[in-house]
Amino acid sequence: MKATFRTVMIALLAVALCGGASLAYAMEGGGHRHGGMHLYRQLNLTDAQKQQIKSLVQAQRATTQPLRQQMAASRVAMLQATANGTFNQAQVQSIANQQAQVMAQLAVARESIQNQIYTQVLTPQQQAQFNQLRTNQINRINQHLQASQQTPAATPAQ
């Protein structure tokens, strides 16, 4: 039971941190925007600010490229390790641990670039607006968590 709980917790961490990888990818021009990037669209950035953000993200691209490559390789390894109904818990655990480490590094990189944007690009008025948008986002997440905790688990029909 303890090993199963640990596996579930690592999987949840991996899923949570996957958002960081998605944001790093989105910030570089691919995919849908996640995390804090959609907040920036609501700040009425000037063309100069957009260019500054683009430059900051491009500068970070070299740093995150090896991490994104490691993440892609680990996704392939996981798919191969679980192909055709195969499941070796030790192997899957090892791959999940590697993914978690890379996702953590990507999350740190994402927060670093967001900090740079906040401190170097946004005006004080935009910072205040961003803070309010972020507070609203946190409140929505907390409301969702509270609602999901209050909903009783469905009991299987017998």
Phi, psi and omega in degrees: 000318181296319179295322179294316178300316180296318179297316179297317181296320178294319178298318178296320177298317180298317179296316180297317182284341178300328175301324177296318178295320179297318180294317178301318178295315181297321181295338181266009172103000180249158172068189179273155179278132179232178174059225185280346185297324179295336177294325181295330179293339182270002186261004181052055180294145175283166177299323179296319178295318178300320179293320177300315180297317179300319179295318179298317181294317179297323178296325180281341182306318180298325180289319185272345182304310179298325178293318179294324177293318177299320181295316179298318179296321180289328175295318177297316179299320179294317179297319179292322182291337183246014180294148175057035177077010179287140175211110174246106188303319181296319180291315179297318179299317180297315179295317179298321177297318177297317179298318181299320179295317180292318179297323178296317179295321177293323178295319178297317179297319179298313181293327177296314181291323178296322177296318178297318179297314182299313186275331186256340188246315186285143174284164177304322178295317179293324177298317179296318178295317178299316179301318179293317178298319179294319177299317178299320179297316179297318179298318178298318179297315179297320177297318179297317179296317179296317180296321181288333177282333181276340180283120180292145179294138179291134178268137182293142179288140180244000000 
